[in-house]
Amino acid sequence: MKKLVASAAVVIALATGASHAGGIVEPVTPPAVIIEDTSSNSGHLLVPALFVIFVLAATH
């Protein structure tokens, strides 16, 4: 009878230890990669250049 109780205790100890292993863990997500457009755009110079051309053409 003692062997039956001892073996039952071992089985219960092993079963409860495995069921509590780990627990709830929040998932680890990699950080978002942000790629910036670093190419220079000459579009911001186009409008003032056209303005100067039109002003010079209008005054002559």
Steps between C-alpha positions, in 0.01 A plus 500: 500500500788737578650438155168586337474827694863586427467429129175699485674792671785484248257492207303793641820698566622443145163585345453824693858610441461465124167679494638807678821524300532817297181681581354779289760699311430799278619445143821675402464698179795651314508879484355662190757609242439849363673582173528870424531633148838673505528576130522869426210635301556809288125566485524755778729713278281477190224739615730793599703456180186515285381805696827682430480409131142627469581825687800566277296422188217727614733798571679487164 
